[in-house]
Amino acid sequence: MTKTLRLLCAIVGLTVLTLSPAQADTQDVAAAARGVVRVILVATDGKSAYFVGHGSGVAVAPDKILTNAHVVEITREEKSIVIGVIPSEGRKSYGGKVIAYSPGNDLALIQLTEGSIPPDTFYSGAVMDGQPVVAIGYPGTVDRAQGLDLQDMIEPLSPVKSSGTVSAGRTSRQYDTILHTAPMASGNSGGPLVDVCGRVLGINSFGSMSDGNDAEFGFAISNREIASFLRQAGVQFARTNIECKSPQEAQDEEIRRIALEQAKLEAERRANDDTHRAAMTAARDKAEQQIISERENAMAIAAILLAFAVLGAGGSFLLLNQGQADKRKTGIRLGIGGGVALIGAIVVFVARPGFSSIDDRAQLLLPKDIQATANSYKAAGQNICRIDEARSRITVSDVSDVALNWTNGGCVNGRTQFGHKGGQWSRSFVPNNEATVDIRSFDPNTGRYSVGRYLLDAATIEKAREIRKRYMVGECTADPVALAKLAAMEDEIRAILPPRPNERLAYECGKGKASN
């Protein structure tokens, strides 16, 4: 079996493997859960505080929480009831006030009085019947089972996640909803229903009741209703319509892509070998003919110069022997001319091209496309990198074009130094205002740029920021000490990251500048 055939067999096998449906990824759902909050209602008379009720909510902007209208309805009538927003992690809770209210589709928007929550991303594509979903929120049944009191409920606590599937074909009569089977209870209201990649599909509102107190089926307000509500409230929120792809699917597709590329390169190599051999044979024949012609011309010129040398020497000899002063001078000139002609003849004869130079000349005679190598991308200078969705796993991120100004020393955009290790240029990025860490890599030989994006919990992102602050690696440099410091920082940051990123963004770069 040939190498190409083995690669194609592997591709067929992987194609079968990737037909299975996407499975919930715990890292993606955990990342979405960090944007989920408990919305608690507390009555106060100035001296004491009394628990009134609670629901759930999800951040649509760092300072804005989306929840159900019925969760906060009582605050519009009872001014003594205040809203508390309890994040899923951290050490602080925040106050809030309702800034938009729509009982017609059971939606409300809360403005935080301080602090920020990492916002979730909403999925704007079609929701399919039978697709797996996860409800995230704070069901009261779990609170009661754990014996939580008011003090416990105002402390940051991870939300509860329950899995189910979409049951398409039915919706509520009042507004557009998604029917699903993810278990819910009182307290889940206002929390998000997410897909297996952690994108919000809707906001849980109510459920059908069984003989007990829990809902057997849940209704989530669809993103169609949510988008209209937030648009009227003047809120810009993150949305994506890119299909969810599980990590295993992404890995299988990447392996299949690599196998296809290897098979293609193998076929191209064989075709190029045949083309190169034919071109080289023609170039050698042409080079040989040129060398034969040049050798014949050189020998003819040498013979002519030699003849002039003999004539000059003979004439000089005759004139010098006559003893006349004027003829003696002429004889000396003829002798000198003959000597120069003799030296010229020797030089031309020795310098004539040899047959050993045929191969070198043949290389120069090859067509330009034959001389070019496979890895001919010239990365230095301005590059525009565009997302390759087929090679990427995209869940929540923007996929705009990336402008990349590269120097051969690994300096990016004139300010960021990439490190070189294991044959790869890469650098970690730890922003101050996002709970993410990027590992960005670039291959200047192929023009491929990639981003491994980790959506991290508060504790891990804080550790990453402390490491970055401790090293304080400056701008672009070739100083070995500074590069060693950069390498040490990279090792420490990567050591605290999960085994794989939540997203893998693959880009293909080409020469050019970003358009304004």
C-alpha positions in Angstrom: 0.0 0.0 0.0 1.5 3.4 -1.0 1.9 6.2 1.4 -0.8 8.3 -0.3 -3.3 5.4 -0.2 -2.6 4.9 3.5 -3.3 8.6 4.1 -6.6 8.5 2.2 -7.7 5.5 4.2 -7.0 7.4 7.4 -9.1 10.3 6.0 -12.1 8.0 5.3 -11.8 6.5 8.8 -11.8 9.9 10.4 -14.7 11.1 8.4 -16.8 8.3 9.9 -15.7 9.2 13.4 -16.7 12.8 13.1 -20.3 12.0 12.2 -21.3 11.7 15.9 -23.2 14.6 17.5 -21.4 17.2 19.6 -21.1 16.4 23.3 -21.2 18.9 26.1 -17.8 20.3 26.9 -17.4 20.9 30.6 -14.8 23.7 30.1 -17.1 25.7 27.8 -20.2 25.3 30.1 -18.0 26.2 33.1 -16.9 29.3 31.2 -20.5 30.3 30.5 -21.4 29.7 34.2 -19.0 32.5 35.2 -21.4 34.9 33.6 -24.4 33.6 35.6 -25.5 35.3 38.8 -28.0 34.8 41.6 -30.5 37.7 41.7 -31.7 38.0 45.3 -34.5 40.2 46.7 -34.2 41.4 50.2 -36.7 43.5 52.2 -35.2 46.0 54.7 -36.7 48.3 57.2 -33.4 50.1 57.9 -32.6 47.8 60.8 -33.1 44.2 59.7 -33.0 42.4 56.3 -35.5 39.7 55.3 -35.2 37.3 52.4 -38.0 37.7 49.9 -37.0 35.5 47.0 -34.4 34.9 44.4 -33.9 34.0 40.8 -31.0 33.8 38.3 -29.6 36.1 35.7 -26.8 36.3 33.1 -24.4 39.1 32.2 -25.0 40.6 28.8 -22.5 43.4 29.4 -19.9 43.7 32.2 -22.3 46.0 34.2 -25.7 44.7 33.0 -27.7 41.5 34.0 -30.6 40.0 32.0 -33.2 38.1 34.0 -37.0 37.5 34.0 -39.4 40.3 34.6 -41.3 38.1 37.1 -38.1 37.7 39.2 -37.9 41.5 39.9 -41.6 42.4 39.5 -42.2 43.0 43.2 -39.4 45.6 43.4 -41.5 47.9 41.2 -44.3 47.9 43.8 -42.4 47.6 47.1 -39.7 50.3 47.3 -38.3 48.7 50.5 -37.2 45.6 48.5 -33.7 45.9 47.1 -31.9 43.8 44.5 -28.7 42.0 45.2 -26.5 40.5 42.4 -24.4 37.6 43.6 -21.7 36.5 41.1 -20.6 32.9 40.8 -17.0 33.5 41.9 -15.0 36.2 43.6 -15.4 37.8 47.0 -17.9 40.6 46.5 -21.6 40.9 45.8 -23.2 44.0 44.2 -26.4 46.0 44.3 -28.6 46.5 41.2 -31.5 48.4 39.9 -34.0 47.6 37.1 -33.4 49.8 34.0 -35.6 48.0 31.5 -38.7 45.9 32.1 -40.9 44.0 29.6 -43.6 41.8 31.3 -45.0 41.0 27.8 -42.1 38.6 27.1 -40.9 38.3 30.8 -37.6 40.0 30.4 -35.9 42.6 32.6 -32.5 44.3 32.6 -30.6 45.1 35.8 -27.8 47.7 36.0 -25.1 47.0 38.5 -24.3 49.8 41.0 -20.6 48.7 40.9 -18.3 45.9 39.8 -18.4 43.8 36.7 -19.3 40.3 35.5 -17.8 38.5 32.5 -20.6 38.6 29.9 -21.8 35.5 28.0 -22.1 35.2 24.2 -25.5 34.5 22.6 -26.0 32.1 19.7 -28.0 33.6 16.8 -28.2 30.5 14.7 -31.1 28.0 14.4 -31.8 25.8 17.5 -32.3 22.2 16.4 -34.7 19.6 17.7 -33.0 17.1 19.9 -29.8 19.1 20.4 -28.2 18.8 23.9 -28.6 21.8 26.1 -27.6 22.8 29.7 -29.7 25.0 32.1 -27.6 27.1 34.5 -28.9 28.8 37.5 -29.7 28.7 41.3 -32.6 26.3 41.9 -34.1 26.7 45.4 -34.4 23.0 45.9 -30.6 22.7 46.0 -30.3 25.6 48.4 -32.8 24.0 50.8 -31.1 20.6 50.5 -27.8 22.2 51.5 -29.4 24.2 54.3 -28.3 27.6 53.0 -29.5 30.7 54.9 -29.6 34.3 53.8 -25.9 34.9 54.7 -24.9 31.9 52.6 -27.0 33.1 49.7 -25.3 36.5 49.5 -21.9 34.9 49.2 -20.5 34.1 45.7 -21.3 30.5 44.8 -21.1 28.3 41.7 -24.5 27.8 39.9 -26.1 24.4 39.3 -25.9 22.9 35.8 -28.5 20.4 34.5 -28.6 18.7 31.1 -31.4 17.9 28.7 -32.4 18.3 25.0 -34.5 20.6 22.9 -38.0 19.5 22.2 -38.9 21.6 19.2 -42.4 22.1 17.7 -44.1 23.8 20.7 -43.8 27.3 22.1 -45.8 29.4 24.5 -48.7 31.5 23.1 -47.5 34.8 24.7 -44.0 34.9 23.2 -41.4 32.8 21.3 -39.8 30.1 23.5 -37.7 27.0 23.4 -39.1 23.8 24.9 -36.5 21.6 26.6 -36.0 18.8 29.1 -33.1 20.2 31.2 -34.4 19.9 34.9 -35.3 23.1 36.6 -36.8 24.3 39.8 -37.9 27.6 41.4 -34.9 29.9 41.4 -33.8 28.8 37.8 -35.9 31.6 36.4 -33.8 34.2 34.6 -30.8 31.8 34.1 -29.5 30.9 30.7 -30.1 27.8 28.6 -26.8 27.2 26.8 -25.6 24.8 24.1 -22.7 22.4 24.5 -20.2 25.2 23.5 -21.5 27.5 26.3 -23.4 30.0 24.0 -26.8 31.3 25.3 -29.8 29.9 23.4 -32.4 31.5 25.7 -33.4 32.6 29.2 -35.3 30.1 31.3 -38.7 31.4 32.3 -41.1 28.7 33.5 -41.7 25.0 33.4 -44.5 22.4 33.3 -45.1 20.9 36.7 -45.1 17.3 37.7 -46.8 15.8 40.7 -43.9 17.2 42.8 -42.4 20.8 42.7 -39.9 20.4 39.9 -40.5 21.1 36.2 -40.4 18.1 33.8 -40.2 20.5 30.8 -38.8 24.0 30.7 -39.5 27.0 28.5 -36.7 29.4 27.7 -37.4 32.7 26.1 -35.7 32.6 22.7 -32.9 34.8 21.5 -35.3 36.4 19.0 -37.2 38.0 21.9 -34.0 38.8 23.8 -32.3 40.5 20.8 -35.4 42.8 20.3 -35.5 43.6 24.0 -31.8 44.4 24.3 -31.9 46.4 21.1 -34.7 48.6 22.5 -32.7 49.0 25.8 -29.7 50.2 23.8 -27.5 47.3 24.9 -24.7 45.9 22.6 -24.2 42.2 23.4 -21.9 39.5 22.0 -23.5 37.2 19.4 -22.2 34.4 17.1 -23.8 32.2 14.4 -20.9 29.8 14.1 -21.9 26.2 14.4 -20.9 24.5 17.7 -18.0 22.0 17.2 -16.9 19.7 20.1 -13.2 19.5 20.9 -13.1 15.9 19.6 -14.7 17.0 16.4 -12.2 19.8 16.0 -9.3 17.5 16.7 -10.6 14.8 14.2 -11.1 17.5 11.5 -7.6 18.8 12.1 -6.1 15.3 11.8 -8.2 14.7 8.6 -7.1 18.1 7.2 -3.4 17.3 7.9 -3.8 13.9 6.3 -5.4 15.5 3.2 -2.6 18.1 3.0 0.0 15.4 3.3 -1.6 13.4 0.5 -1.8 16.5 -1.6 1.8 17.5 -0.9 2.9 13.9 -1.7 1.1 14.0 -5.1 2.4 17.5 -5.8 6.0 16.4 -4.9 5.8 13.5 -7.3 4.4 15.7 -10.1 7.0 18.3 -9.3 9.8 15.7 -9.4 8.7 14.6 -12.9 8.4 18.2 -14.1 11.8 19.1 -12.5 13.5 16.1 -14.2 12.1 17.1 -17.6 13.0 20.7 -17.1 16.5 19.8 -15.8 17.2 17.6 -18.8 16.2 20.4 -21.2 18.3 22.9 -19.2 21.3 20.5 -19.3 21.0 20.1 -23.0 20.8 23.8 -23.5 23.7 24.5 -21.1 25.8 21.9 -22.9 25.2 23.5 -26.3 26.0 26.9 -24.9 29.3 25.7 -23.3 30.3 23.9 -26.6 29.6 27.1 -28.5 31.5 29.3 -26.0 34.5 26.9 -25.9 34.7 26.9 -29.8 34.5 30.7 -29.8 37.1 31.0 -27.1 39.5 28.7 -28.9 39.0 30.6 -32.2 39.8 33.9 -30.4 42.8 32.3 -28.8 44.1 31.1 -32.2 43.7 34.6 -33.7 45.5 36.2 -30.8 48.2 33.5 -31.1 48.6 34.3 -34.8 49.0 38.0 -34.0 51.6 37.1 -31.4 53.6 35.0 -33.9 53.4 37.8 -36.5 54.4 40.4 -34.0 57.4 38.4 -32.7 58.5 37.6 -36.3 58.3 41.3 -37.4 60.0 42.4 -34.3 62.9 40.0 -34.9 63.4 41.1 -38.5 63.4 44.9 -37.7 65.7 44.6 -34.7 68.3 42.7 -36.8 68.4 45.5 -39.4 70.2 47.8 -36.9 68.5 51.0 -38.0 67.4 53.2 -35.1 63.9 54.1 -36.4 63.2 50.4 -37.3 64.5 49.3 -34.0 61.8 51.3 -32.2 59.1 49.8 -34.4 60.5 46.3 -33.7 60.2 46.9 -30.0 56.6 48.0 -30.4 55.8 44.9 -32.5 57.5 42.7 -29.9 55.4 44.2 -27.1 52.2 43.8 -29.1 53.1 40.2 -29.9 53.7 39.5 -26.2 50.3 41.0 -25.2 48.6 39.0 -27.9 50.3 35.8 -26.6 49.2 36.5 -23.0 45.6 37.2 -24.3 45.6 34.0 -26.2 46.7 32.1 -23.1 44.1 33.8 -20.9 41.2 33.2 -23.3 42.2 29.5 -23.7 42.5 28.9 -20.0 39.3 30.8 -19.1 37.1 28.9 -21.6 34.1 27.3 -19.9 34.5 23.7 -18.8 32.0 20.8 -19.1 32.0 20.5 -15.3 29.9 23.7 -15.1 27.0 22.2 -17.0 24.9 21.5 -13.9 25.4 24.9 -12.3 24.5 26.6 -15.6 21.5 24.3 -16.0 20.1 25.5 -12.6 20.3 29.1 -13.8 18.4 28.1 -16.9 15.5 26.5 -15.1 12.2 28.4 -15.2 11.4 30.6 -12.2 8.5 28.5 -11.0 10.7 25.4 -11.0 13.4 27.2 -9.0 10.9 28.3 -6.3 10.7 26.2 -3.2 7.5 24.9 -1.5 8.0 27.0 1.6 8.3 30.3 -0.1 6.2 32.6 2.1 8.0 35.8 3.0 6.6 36.8 6.4 8.7 39.9 7.0 6.6 43.1 6.8 2.8 43.7 6.7 0.5 40.6 6.8 -3.3 40.3 6.9 -4.5 37.0 8.6 -8.0 35.8 7.9 -9.8 33.1 9.9 -10.0 29.6 8.5 -13.3 28.3 10.0 -12.7 24.8 8.8 -9.5 24.5 10.8 -10.8 26.4 13.9 -12.9 25.7 16.9 -14.8 28.9 17.5 -17.4 29.2 20.4 -17.7 32.8 21.5 -14.9 35.0 20.0 -14.9 37.6 17.3 -13.2 36.4 14.2 -12.1 39.6 12.5 -9.0 39.9 10.3 -5.7 40.2 12.2 -3.1 42.7 11.0 0.4 41.3 11.7 3.6 43.2 11.1 6.4 40.6 11.4 10.2 40.9 11.6 12.6 38.0 11.3 13.6 38.4 15.0 10.0 37.7 16.2 8.9 41.3 16.8 5.1 41.7 16.1 3.6 45.1 15.2 6.7 46.9 16.5 5.9 46.3 20.2 5.5 42.6 21.1 8.3 40.1 21.3 7.4 36.5 20.5 9.6 33.7 21.9 11.1 30.9 19.9 11.0 27.4 21.3 10.7 24.0 19.7 10.8 25.5 16.2 7.8 27.7 16.9 7.3 31.4 17.5 4.6 32.1 20.2 3.6 34.4 23.0 1.0 34.4 25.8 -1.4 37.4 26.2 -3.0 38.1 29.6 -5.4 41.1 29.3 -6.4 43.2 32.3 -10.1 43.5 31.4 -11.0 40.0 30.2 -11.0 36.6 31.9 -9.0 35.1 29.1 -5.5 34.0 28.3 -4.3 33.6 24.7 -1.4 31.6 23.4 -0.7 33.1 20.0 1.6 31.4 17.5 3.0 32.2 14.1 4.9 30.2 11.5 6.7 32.6 9.2 7.6 29.8 6.7 3.9 29.1 5.9 2.1 32.3 7.0 -0.1 30.4 9.5 -1.2 32.2 12.6 -3.1 30.6 15.4 -4.7 31.5 18.8 -5.4 29.1 21.6 -7.9 30.9 23.8 -8.5 29.8 27.4 -11.7 31.1 29.2 -10.5 31.0 32.8 -12.0 31.2 36.3 -11.2 34.3 38.5 -8.5 32.5 40.6 -6.5 31.3 37.5 -6.7 34.6 35.6 -5.5 36.4 38.7 -2.5 34.0 39.0 -1.7 34.6 35.3 -1.8 38.4 35.8 0.5 38.1 38.9 3.1 36.1 36.8 3.0 38.7 34.0 3.4 41.5 36.5 6.3 39.8 38.2 8.3 39.4 35.0 7.3 42.7 33.3 8.8 41.7 29.9 9.2 44.8 27.8 9.0 45.5 24.1 10.8 43.9 21.2 14.4 42.9 21.9 17.2 40.7 20.9 18.9 40.8 24.3 19.6 37.1 25.4 18.8 38.0 29.1 15.5 39.6 28.2 14.6 36.6 25.9 15.4 34.2 28.7 13.2 36.2 31.0 10.4 36.0 28.4 10.8 32.2 28.1 10.6 31.8 31.9 7.4 33.8 32.0 5.9 31.7 29.2 6.7 28.5 31.0 5.0 29.7 34.3 1.9 30.9 32.6 1.4 27.8 30.5 1.9 25.6 33.6 -1.3 27.0 35.2 -3.5 26.6 32.1 -5.9 23.7 31.5 -4.8 20.9 29.2 -6.4 22.4 26.1 -7.9 25.8 25.2 -11.6 26.5 24.9 -11.1 27.8 21.4 -8.6 27.3 18.7 -8.6 30.0 16.1 -6.6 29.2 12.9 -5.7 32.0 10.4 -4.2 32.0 6.9 -2.0 35.1 6.3 -1.2 36.9 3.1 0.8 40.0 2.3 -0.9 43.3 2.7 -2.0 46.1 5.1 -5.2 46.4 7.0 -7.9 48.5 5.4 -9.1 51.6 7.3 
